[in-house]
Amino acid sequence: MLIPAPASPADTALFAPGRRAACVGAVALISMLAFESIAVATAMPAVAAALDGLPLYALAFGATLATSVLGMTAAGQLCDKRGPYRASLAGLAAFLAGLLLAGFAPDMKALVAGRALQGLGSGVLGVALYVGVGRVVPQPLHPKLFAMFAGAWVVPGLVGPALASFLVQALSWRAVFLAVAAAVPLAAALMLPSLKRVGTGTGEELRWGAMRWALLASLGALALHAASQQAGPGAALLFATGLGLAGVSAWRLLPAGTLSAARGLPSVILLRGLIAATFASAEAFLPLLLTQRFGWSLTEAGVALSAGAVTWSLGSTLQARVAGAEQRRLLLPGGFGLTALGLLVVIAPLLFALPSGWVFAGWSTVGLGIGLSFPMLSVLLLKLSPPASQGSNTSALQLSDAMTSSAALAGAGLLFDPATREVLPVLLLALALVTLAALLSPRAL
């Protein structure tokens, strides 16, 4: 009887020689993207005040979201046709140019333009990182890889707001953008050599028709974002317009069967959108619930959000340790079920005379549930995708994230009543989304 040889360290170690620099560079780059997102949100009030740009405040965020959709679509094709190395170069160039333009912006219009370039670059990089590093790292290590990607958000989530505030007060709001720009070349130097060794794509011509649908999706995302900033009949009209544009473009940009939850890859992409929308809609209104309903300070509410980030990372780490096929098959619906349970615990103090600490416990449970399920969808996507279509499928996965989150946030804005500040309808929307995901999850396996 043959006894299998024990696995070598290179087979089981994520940071083994040959992929160490790529993994370290990817972690650094994801951390920078995370810090940029969190820190800019913290610094934006100071930016708007310094540049007298309050009328363009919302657009500074909406433009980033809209152009990221274009970047994701372009990156999918670039990775498949030219390889992840060239896609990463393009994404890094756009992201760095956007940071520099925003950091030296003379007025709010220039800053919005810089933010748009940042969105374009981050959209490209998000796809190129998944595809490129996913090819450098062997498939059995993908659960560990995506757990590492999730963990790269934790430290920026914990220290980002405080560090951004320090930079604004000690130096200037410009330092928030320029500090990230200074770190980009270092991450690029670590990651790019490994991606170059991955090789190129098929070399076929790019399909520019897809970019027209991506532009339509971007317009839909902008309309949804605008709807979330308004109230009254105009908001409902913008929401319907944005939802229609997003739906039509999704039908053309996402794999056939995604919107109908066809078995396999289409359901993986749909489920990723549903769980991303669940988290985005609930997280946006959690601080409001804690501060307005229960009287918590902003710092205390921030601790609750940080707890969710920590348990998300913990869940990602736990799923990477589950190796058996049957156990991993149960992991996805289990993560969705745990997320739904956490939301029920968050909602409980709104319906019954329970202490507000239940919200903290519930949100920590939500983070754990999403941490279990979110990386697994990334693993499934690469497992179900042949190498020639990993770029386009990863692009579809992240497009599903962006479009469903935009729709959910806009819908939450319509459900939220500023007069009563009641967030229960928003939390029920999030609960409905994750419940649907739990019911559909067997179709992805």
KESE-712929 format. One record per residue: x, y, z of N, C-alpha, C, O in turn. Coordinates in steps of 0.1 Angstrom, whole numbers, plus 2048, in hexadecimal, padded with zeros to 3 digits. Layout:
// KESE-712929
XYZXYZXYZXYZ;...
END
This chain:
// KESE-712929
8087F480080080080080980C80081280E808;8068167F780E8227F680982C8007FD82F801;81383280781083C81181384980A81E84C806;80985380A80C86080381786780A818867816;81F86D80282A87580882588180F81B88780A;82B88581A82689182182889D81983189E811;81E8A681B81E8B381382A8BB81782E8BC823;8318C080E83D8C98108388D681582D8DA812;8418DE81B83D8EC81F8388F48148308FD815;83E8F280883A8FA7FC82C8F77F88258FF7F2;8278EB7FC8198E77F880F8ED8028038EF7FE;8138F080E8098F481880B90281D803908824;81790881A81A91681F81692081581A920809;80E92A81980A93481081693D80C816942801;81F93F81582A94881383794080F842944813;83593580884192D8048499357F984393E7F2;8569327F785E9387ED8579377DF85292C7DC;8579417D78519417CA8449487CA83F94D7C0;83E9497D68319517D783195A7E38279627E5;83C95A7EB83C9637F683A9727F38329797F9;8429767E98429857E58349887E082F9937E3;82E9807D88219827D38169847DE80E98D7DD;81797B7E880D97B7F380F9887FC80698E7FF;81C98B7FF81F99680781A9A37FF8149AC805;81E9A47F281A9AF7EA80B9B17EA8059BC7EA;8039A57E87F59A67E77EF9AB7F47E69B37F4;7F49A68007EF9AA80D7F29B980E7E99C1813;7FD9BE80A8009CC80B7F79D48037F29DF807;7F49CF7F77EC9D77EE7DD9D77F27D79E27F1;7D89CC7F77CB9CB7FC7C99D48087BF9DB80A;7D39D48117D39DD81D7D39EB8197CC9F381F;7DA9EF80E7DA9FD80A7CDA018047C8A0B806;7C79F77FC7BA9FA7F77AF9FC8027A7A05801;7B19F380C7A89F48177AAA0181F7A0A08823;7B6A058227B9A118297B4A1D8217AFA26827;7B7A1D8147B2A2880C7A3A2A80D79EA3580E;79CA1F80C78DA2080D788A2581A780A2E81B;78EA2082578AA2483278FA32836787A3A83C;79BA348337A1A4183779BA4D82F799A57835;798A4B822792A5681A784A59820780A64820;77CA4E82376FA51829770A59836768A62839;77BA5783E77DA5E84A781A6D84777DA7684E;78AA6E83D78FA7C83A787A84831789A90830;77DA7E82B775A8682176EA9282676EA9C81F;769A93832763A9F83776EAAB83776AAB6834;77AAA883B785AB283B788AB682D78BAC182B;788AAC82478BAAF816780AB9810784AC380A;774AB6812769ABE80D769ACC813767AD680C;76DACD82076EADA826779AE2820778AEE81E;785ADC81F791AE381A78FAE780B794AF2807;788ADF803787AE27F5779AE97F2776AEB7E6;772AEC7FC764AF27FA75CAE97F0756AEE7E7;75CADC7F3756AD37E974BACB7EE749ABF7EA;743AD07F8738AC87FE72EAC37F3729AB87F4;72BACC7E9721AC77DF726ABB7D771EAB37D2;733AB87D6738AAD7CF73CAA27D9743A987D5;738AA37E573CA997F0738A8B7EC740A827EC;72BA897E9726A7C7E672CA767D972FA6A7D8;72FA7F7CF735A7B7C2743A767C4747A6D7BD;74AA7B7CE757A767D1757A677D4761A607D2;74CA627DA74BA547DD744A4C7D1748A417CD;73AA527CB733A4C7C073CA4A7B473AA407AD;745A547B174DA527A5757A467A7759A3F79D;75BA447B3764A397B575DA2B7B3763A227AD;751A2B7B8749A1E7B6746A1C7A7748A117A2;742A277A073FA2579274BA21789749A18781;756A2778B762A24783768A1678776EA1077F;765A1279376AA047977639F978F7699EF78C;7569FC78B74F9F27837569F17757579E6770;75A9FD7707619FD76376F9F57647729ED75C;7769F87707829F17727819E27737899DB76E;7779DE77A7759CF77C7729C876F7789BE76C;76A9CF7667679C97597739C87507769BE74A;77B9D37507879D47487919CA74D7989C3745;7929C875A79C9BF76079A9B175C7A39A975A;78D9AD75C78999F75978F99C74B794991749;78D9A57417929A27347A19A37337A799B72C;7A79AD73A7B59AE73A7BC9A273F7C699D73A;7B799C74A7BD9907507BC9847477C697D745;7B09837407AF9777377B697972A7BB96F725;7B79857257BD9877187CC98B7187D398870F;7D09927237DE9977247E59927307F2993731;7DE98C73A7E49877467E39917527E299D74F;7E498B75E7E299476A7ED99E76C7EB9A8773;7F999B7668049A57688019B27628029BD768;7FD9B27557F99BE74E7ED9C57557ED9D1756;7E39BD7597D89C375F7DC9CA76C7D79D576F;7E59C47747E99CA7807F19D777E7EF9E1785;7F99D77738019E37707F79EF76D7F89FA772;7ED9EB7657E39F67627DB9FB76E7D9A07770;7D79F17777D09F57837D99FD78C7D4A07792;7E59F978E7EEA017977F0A0F7917F1A19799;7F2A107847F4A1D77E7E8A277807EAA32784;7DCA2177E7D0A297807CEA2D78F7CBA38792;7D0A237987CEA267A67D8A307AB7D4A397B2;7E5A2F7A77EFA387AC7ECA467A67EEA507AD;7E8A477997E5A547937DAA5B79A7DAA6779C;7D0A5379E7C4A587A57C8A5D7B37C3A687B7;7D1A567BA7D5A5A7C77DDA687C67DBA717CE;7E6A697BC7EEA757BB7E5A817B77E6A8C7BC;7DBA7E7AD7D2A897A97CAA8E7B57C8A9A7B7;7C5A847BD7BDA887C97C6A8F7D37C2A997D9;7D2A8A7D57DBA907DF7DFA9E7DC7E1AA67E6;7E0AA17D07E4AAF7CC7D9AB77C67DBAC17BF;7CCAB27C87C1AB97C17BFAC77C67BFACA7D2;7BEAD17BC7BCADF7C07AEAE27C37ABAEC7CA;7A4AD97BF796ADC7C278FACE7C2795AC47C0;782ACF7C677AAC37C8778ABB7BA777AAF7BA;777AC27AF775ABB7A2781AB379F780AA779B;78DAB87A2799AB079F79AAA47A979EA997A5;795AA67B5795A9B7BF78CA907BA78FA847BB;780A947B5776A8A7B077CA827A577BA767A4;784A8979C78AA83791795A78796796A6D791;79CA7C7A07A6A737A679FA677AC7A4A5C7AB;794A697B378CA5E7B9787A557AE787A497B0;783A5A7A377EA5279878AA49793788A3D790;796A4F7917A1A4778D7A5A3C7987A8A31794;7A3A3F7A47A6A367AF79CA2A7AE7A0A1E7AF;78FA2D7AB785A237A9788A1A79D787A0D79E;78DA20792790A1878679CA0F78A79CA03786;7A6A147907B2A0C7947AFA0179E7B39F579C;7A7A047A87A49FA7B279B9EF7AC79C9E37B0;7929F37A378A9E879C7929DF7947909D3795;79C9E478D7A59DB7867AE9D378F7AF9C678D;7B39D979A7BC9D17A37B49C67AB7BA9BC7AD;7A89C97AE7A09BF7B579F9B27AE7A19A77B3;79D9B37A179C9A77987AA9A17967AB995797;7B39AA7927C19A578F7C799D79A7CE994798;7C59A27A77CB99C7B27C598E7B47CC9847B6;7B798C7B37B197F7B47B79757AA7BA96A7AD;7B797A79D7BC9717937CB96E7937CF963793;7D39797957E19777947E696F7A07ED96579E;7E39737AC7E896C7B87E295F7B97E89557BE;7D595D7B47CE9507B47D69467AB7D593A7AD;7DD94B7A17E49427987F293F79E7F893479C;7F89497A58059467AC80393C7B780C9347B9;7F893D7BF7F69347CA7EE9287C57E49297BE;7F291B7C97EB90F7C57DD90F7CA7DA9157D4;7D49097C27C69097C67C39037D47BA9097DA;7CA8F97D97C78F47E77C98FF7F17C48FE7FC;7D19097EE7D49147F87CB9207F67CD92A7FD;7C291F7ED7B992B7EA7B192E7F77AF93A7F9;7AB9257FF7A492980B7AD9328147A893B81A;7BA92E8157C393681E7C69438177C794E81E;7C794380A7CA9508037BE95A8057C1966808;7B29568037A795F8057A496381379F96D816;7A895A81D7A895E82B7B296982D7B0972835;7BE9688277C89728287C397F8227C598A828;7BC97F8177B798B8117AD99181B7AD99E81C;7A498982179B98F82B7A299583779E9A083B;7AC98E83B7B49948477BB9A18447BE9A884D;7BE9A38377C59AF8337BD9BC8357C29C7835;7AF9BA8377A69C583A7A59C88497A19D384C;7AA9BF8517A79C18607AF9CD8657A99D686C;7BC9CD8637C49D88697C09E68647BF9EF86C;7BE9E78567B99F48527AC9F88587A9A0385B;7A39EE85A7969F18607979F586E78F9FD873;7A29F08757A39F48837ABA018857A7A0988D;7B5A0387D7BDA0F87F7BBA1A8757BFA26877;7B4A1786A7B2A2185F7ACA2E8637B2A38860;7A0A2E86A79AA3A86E7A3A438777A4A4F875;7A9A3D8817B2A4488A7BEA4A8837C2A55885;7C4A4287A7D0A468737CDA518697D4A5B867;7C1A508627BDA5B8597BBA688607BEA7285C;7B4A6786C7B2A738747BFA798787C1A86878;7C9A7187C7D6A768807DDA7D8747E2A88876;7DCA778687E3A7D85D7DCA8B8597E3A94856;7CFA8B85A7C8A988577CCAA38617CFAAE85D;7CCA9F86E7CFAA98787DEAAD8787E1AB987A;7E7AA38777F5AA68787FBAAC86B804AB486C;7F6AA88607FCAAC8537F1AB484B7F0AC084B;7E9AAC8447DFAB183B7D7AA68367DBA9A836;7CAAA88317C2A9E82B7CAA9881F7C7A8C81C;7D2AA08197DAA9B80D7E3A8F8117E5A87808;7E7A8F81D7F0A848217EAA768217F0A6C81F;7DCA768227D5A698227D7A638147DAA57813;7D6A6B8097D8A657FC7E6A637F97EAA587F3;7EFA6C7FC7FDA6B7F9804A6080080EA5A7FB;800A5D80D806A52814804A4580D80DA3D80C;7F7A438097F4A368017FCA367F4801A2B7F1;7FDA417ED804A427E1813A3E7E2819A377DA;819A427EE827A3F7F0829A307F2834A2B7F0;81FA297F7821A1B7FA81EA127EE821A067ED;817A177E3813A0F7D881FA097D181F9FD7CE;82AA107CE836A0A7C783C9FE7CE8409F57C8;83C9FF7DC8419F47E48399E77E283F9DC7DF;82C9E87E38239DD7E18259D77D38259CB7D0;8269E07C98279DC7BB8349D57B98349CB7B2;83F9D97BF84C9D37BD84C9C57C38539BC7BD;8449C27CD8439B57D383B9AC7CB83E9A07C9;8309B17C58269A87BF8289A67B082699B7AB;82C9B07A982C9AF79A8359A579583299E78B;8419A379A84A99879484498A79484598378A;83D98779F83697A79F82B97979582996F78E;82398479381898478981E98377B81797E772;82998977982F98876C83397A76883297675C;83697277283A96476F82E95B76C82F950767;82296077081595976D81395775E80D94D75A;81796175781596074880A96974380397074B;8089697367FE9727307F196972D7F195E730;7E79707287DB96A7247DB9657167E6961711;7CF9647107CE95E7037D39686F87D69636ED;7D49756FB7D897E6F17CD9826E77D098A6DE;7C197E6EA7B69816E17B39906E27B79966EC;7AB9956D97A79A36DA79D9A56E579599C6E8;79E9B16EB7949B46F67869B76F07859BC6E5;77C9B36F876E9B66F476A9C36FA7669C4705;76A9CD6F17669DB6F67579DC6F87539E56FF;74F9D36F27419D46F573E9D27037349D8708;7459CA70A7439C87197459D572073E9D772A;74E9DD71C7509EA7237449F37217429FC72A;73D9F27167319FA7157269F67207209FF726;7259E972271C9E572C7219E973A71A9EB743;72F9E873C7349ED7497329FC74B72FA00756;732A0474072FA12742720A1474671DA1C74E;717A0B740709A0C744708A08753700A0E75B;70F9FE75770F9FA765714A0576E70FA07779;71EA0C76A724A17771719A22773718A2877E;712A25768707A2F7696FCA2A7736F7A3277B;6FAA1D7736F0A1877C6F5A1978B6EDA1D793;702A1778D707A1879A707A2779F704A297AB;709A30796709A3E7996FAA4279D6F8A497A6;6F1A3D7956E2A407986DEA3A7A56D7A417AD;6E3A2E7A86DFA287B56E6A307C16E0A327CB;6F2A347BF6F9A3C7C96F2A497CB6F0A4E7D7;6EEA507C06E6A5C7C26D9A5A7C96D5A637D1;6D3A4F7C66C6A4C7CD6C8A4B7DC6BFA4F7E3;6D3A457E06D5A437EE6D8A507F56D8A51802;6DBA5B7EE6DEA687F46D2A717F46D3A7D7F9;6C7A6D7EF6BBA757ED6AFA707F56B0A657FA;6A4A777F4698A737FA68CA777F168EA807E9;681A717F3675A757EC674A6D7DF67BA637DC;66AA717D6667A6A7C9674A6A7C0675A607B9;67CA747C1688A747B8691A697BB697A637B2;692A657C869BA5A7CC696A4D7C769EA457C2;689A4B7C8683A3F7C2685A3D7B3687A327AE;684A497AC686A4879E694A4579A697A3D791;69EA4B7A16ACA4879F6AFA3A7A36B6A3379C;6A9A357AD6ABA277B16A6A1D7A66ADA147A3;69AA207A1695A1779769DA1878A6A0A0E784;6A2A247876AAA2677B6B7A1E77D6BCA17774;6BEA207886CBA1A78B6C9A0A78B6D2A03786;6BEA067916BC9F77926BA9F17846BF9E6781;6B39F977C6B09F476E6BD9F37666C09E975F;6C59FE7676D29FE7606DB9F37656E29EC75D;6DC9F17726E59E77786E09D97746E89D0771;6D39D77736CD9CA7706D09C67616D49BB75E;6CE9D07586D19CD74A6E09CA7486E39C1740;6E89D274E6F79D074C6FB9C37527049BD74D;6F69C075E6F99B37656F69A775C6FD99E75B;6EA9A87556E699D74C6F099B7416F299073D;6F79A673D7019A473270F9A273771799B731;7129A77437209A674872399975172E994751;71999475771A98876071897C75871097C74E;71D97075C71B96475570C96075470496475D;70995A7496FB9567476F694D7536FD944757;6EA9517576E49497626E794F7706E194A77A;6EF95A7716F296077E6E59657856E2963790;6DD96D77D6D19737836C69697876BE96C78F;6C795D7816BD9537846C394878D6BD93E78F;6CF94A7926D594179C6D79337966D492979C;6DC9337896DF9267836EA91F78B6F2925792;6EA91278B6F490A79470290D79070590F784;70B90C79A71990D79771E91C79871A9237A0;72691F78E72D92C78E72393878E725942796;71893878770F94378770994679670895179A;70693B79D70193D7AB70C9427B470994A7BD;71993E7B27249437BA7249527B87269597C2;7239577AC7249667AA71896D7B071A9777B6;70C9677AE70096D7B470196E7C46FE9787CA;7069627CA7079627D871196C7DE70F9727E8;71C96E7D67259787DB71F9867DB72298D7E4;7179897D17109967D17079977DD7069A27E3;6FF98C7E06F598D7EA6FC98F7F86F7997800;7079887FB70D98980871499680971599C814;71A99B7FE7209A97FE7169B38017189BD809;70A9B27FB6FF9BC7FD6FA9BB80B6F69C6811;6F99AF8106F59AE81E6FE9B68286F99BD830;70B9B48267149BA82F7149C982D7149D1837;7149CE8217159DC81E7099E482370B9EE829;6FD9DE8216F19E58256F09E68356EC9F083A;6F49DB83B6F39DB84A6FD9E38516FB9EB85A;70A9E284B7159E98527139F8851717A0085A;70E9FD84670CA0B844703A1284E705A1E852;6FAA0A8536F0A1085D6F2A0C86B6EBA10874;6FCA0386D6FE9FE87B703A098846FEA0A88F;70DA12880710A1D889705A2688D704A2B898;6FCA288836F0A318866E7A2A8906E2A31899;6E5A1D88F6DDA168996E3A178A76DCA1A8B0;6F0A158A86F6A158B56F7A238BB6F5A248C7;6F9A2D8B36FBA3B8B96EDA418BB6EBA488C5;6E4A408B26D7A478B36CDA3F8BB6C5A468C3;6CDA328BA6C2A2A8C26C7A278D06BFA278D9;6D4A238D16D9A1E8DE6E2A288E56E7A248F0;6E6A338DF6EEA3D8E56FDA3A8E7703A3F8EF;702A318DE710A2E8DE718A3A8D8712A418D0;724A3B8DC72DA458D6732A408C9731A348C6;737A4A8C173CA468B4748A3C8B574AA328AE;750A3E8C075BA358C3756A278C675CA1D8C1;74CA268CE746A198D2740A128C6741A068C4;739A1A8BD734A148B173FA0F8A873EA058A1;74AA178A7755A1289F75BA058A47609FD89C;75BA038B27609F78B77579EB8B375D9E08B0;74A9ED8B27419E38AD7449DF89F7459D389B;7479E989674B9E78887589DF8877599D6880;7619E389076E9DC89076D9CE8947749C588F;7649CB89E7619BD8A275D9B58977609A9895;7549BB88E74F9B388375B9B087975B9A6873;7649BA87776F9B886F7789AD87477E9A486C;77A9AC8817839A288777D99488678498B882;770993888769986887768982878768976876;76798B86F76898886177598185E776976857;78098786378D98186178E97386779496A862;78897287378996587A78195B87278694F871;77595E86D76E955865775951859775945855;77C95A85278495784679094D84A793944842;79694F8567A094685A79B93885D7A192E859;78F93886378992B866786923859788917859;78092A84F77C92284378991D83C788913835;79492483E7A091F8377A691283E7AD90B838;7A190F84A7A690385179D8F784F7A08EC853;7928F98487888EE84578C8E883878C8EF82D;7918DC8387978D682C78D8CB82578E8CA819;7858C582D77D8BA8287728BF81E76C8CA821;7708B88137668BD8097588BE80F7518C880C;7548B48177468B581D7458C082673B8C7827;74F8C282E74F8CD83874E8DB8317478E4835;7568DC8267568E981F7498EB8187448F6815;7428E08147358E180E72B8E78177228EE813;72C8E48247238E982E7278F883271F8FF839;7338FC82F73890883473091482E72E91E835;72D91482172791F81B71992282171692D825;70F91882170291B82770491E8366FC92683B;70E91883C71091B84A71492984D70F92F857;71C92F84472093D84671594684471395084B;70C94383970194B8376F794A8436F1954847;6F593E8486EC93D8536F19448606E994A867;6FE94486270394B86E70295A86C6FF961875;70395F85F70196D85D6F39718606F097B866;6E996985B6DB96B85E6D896B86D6D1974872;6DE9628746DC9618826E296E8896DB974892;6ED9738846F397F88A6EA98B8886E8993891;6E498C87C6DB9978796CE9968826C99A0886;6CA98A8846BE98988D6C298D89B6B99938A2;6CE98B8A06D298F8AD6D399F8AD6D09A58B7;6D89A58A26D99B38A16CB9B98A26C99C48A8;6C19B389B6B49B889B6AC9B68A86A49BE8AB;6B09AC8B06A89A98BC6A69B48C569B9B68CA;6B09BD8C96AE9C88D26A49D28CC69F9DA8D4;6A29D38BF6989DC8B968A9D78BB6809DF8BA;6889CA8BE67B9C58BF6779C18CE66C9C08D1;6829BE8D567F9BA8E36889C38ED6919CA8E8;6859C28F968C9CA9036999C390769B9BD912;6A39C48FE6B09BE9006BB9C89006B99D38F9;6C69C69076D09D09076D79D18FA6D79C88F2;6DD9DD8F86E49E08EB6F09D78E86F59D68DD;6F59D18F37019C88F16FE9BD8E77079B78E1;6F19B98E56ED9AF8DC6F19B38CE6F49AB8C5;6F19C08CB6F49C58BD7039C28BB7079BD8B0;70B9C48C571A9C18C471C9B28C17249AF8B8;7159AA8C971799B8C77129978BA71898E8B3;70699D8B67019998A970A99D89D70B995894;70F9A989E7189AD8937259A589272A9A3887;72A9A189E73699989E73298B89773B985890;72698689972297A89372097B88472497287C;71B98788071A98A87272898986B729983861;73299087173F99086C74598186B74B97E861;74297987574796B87474096486974795C862;73396586772C95E85D73196284F73395A846;73396F84D73897484074696F83D74A96C832;74E96F84875C96B84775D95C84276695883B;75395484775394684374F94483475493C82D;74594C82F73F94A82274695281774894D80C;74A95E81A74F96780F75C96280875C9617FC;76695E81077295880976F94B8017759487F7;76594380776393780075D9397F275F9317E9;7559447F07509477E375B94A7D975B9467CD;7669517DE7719547D67799477D277D9457C7;77A93E7DC7809317D97799297CF77E9247C5;76B9297D07639217C77649277B97649207AF;7649357B876593B7AB7719377A3770933797;77D9377A97899337A278992479F78F920795;78391C7A878390E7A677A90B79A77D901793;76F91279876690F78D769916780763914776;77491E78077792677478492076E78E91F774;78391D76178F91A75A799926759794931759;7A69237587AF92F7587AC93974E7AE945750;7A79367427A493F73779994973B797953734;79194674578594E74878695375777C95875C;79195175E79195576C79096476D78A969777;79696C76479597A76478797F76378298776B;78097A75977297F75676997A762760982766;76B96E76776296977276597177F75C974786;77297478277597C78E76F98A78C76A98F796;77098F78076A99C77E75B99C7817559A5787;75499177C74699077F74398F78D739994792;74B9877957499867A374A9947AA7419977B2;75399C7A67559A97AD74B9B37A87479BC7AF;7469B179B73B9BA79672E9B779E7279C07A1;72C9AA7A07219A67A87219AD7B67179B27BB;72D9AD7BC72F9B47C972A9C27C87229C77D0;7309C97BE72E9D87BD7209DB7BA71A9E47C0;71A9D47B070C9D87AC7029D57B66F89DD7B8;7039C97BC6F99C57C66FA9CE7D36F09D27D9;7069D17D77089DA7E27039E87E06FD9EE7E8;7059ED7D37009FA7D06F09FA7D16EAA037D6;6EA9EF7CB6DC9EF7CB6D69ED7DA6CC9F47DD;6DD9E57E26D99E37F06DA9F07F86D19F4800;6E59F77F66E7A047FD6DDA0E7F96D8A16801;6DAA0F7EC6D0A187E76C2A147ED6BAA1D7F1;6BFA077ED6B2A037F26B1A068016A7A09806;6BDA048086BDA078176BAA168196B3A1A822;6C0A1E8106BDA2D8116AFA308106AAA39816;6A8A2980769AA2C805691A27811687A2D815;696A1B81768EA16822690A1E82F688A1E838;69CA2583069FA2C83C698A3983D698A41833;691A3C84868AA4884A692A51853693A4F85F;697A5C84D6A0A65856698A6B86169EA6F86C;68BA6D860683A7386B683A6A877684A6F882;681A5D875680A5488168DA4D88468FA4888E;696A4E87A6A3A4787B6A2A3887E6AAA33886;697A32879695A2487B69CA1B87169AA1D865;6A5A138766ADA0B86D6A89FC86C6AE9F4864;69E9F98736999EB8726969E78646999DC860;68F9EF85B68D9EA84D6999E784669A9DE83E;6A49EF8486B19EC8426B79DF8466BB9D783E;6B69DC8536BB9CF8586B39C48536B89B9850;6A69C685169D9BB84C6A19B983D6A09AD839;6A49C38366A99C28286B69B98286B79B0820;6BF9BC8306CC9B48316C99A68356CF99C82F;6C09A483E6BC9968426B698E8366B8982834;6AD99582F6A798F8236B198B8196B0980813;6BB9938166C699080D6CE9848116D097B808;6D298381D6DA9788216D296B8226D7960820;6C596C8266BC9618266BA95B8186BB94F816;6B996480E6B895F8006C59587FC6C594E7F6;6D195E8016DD9577FE6DE9498046E39407FE;6D99488106DA93B8176D193180F6D592580E;6C693580B6BD92C8036C39287F66C191C7F1;6CA9317EF6D092E7E26DD9277E36E29227D9;6E49277EF6F29227F06F49147EB6FF9117E5;6EA90B7EC6ED8FD7E76EF8FD7D86F58F47D2;6EB9077D16EC9087C26FA90B7BE6FE9097B2;7029107C77109137C471A9087C67269097C2;7158FD7CC71E8F27D071D8E67C77238DC7C9;
END
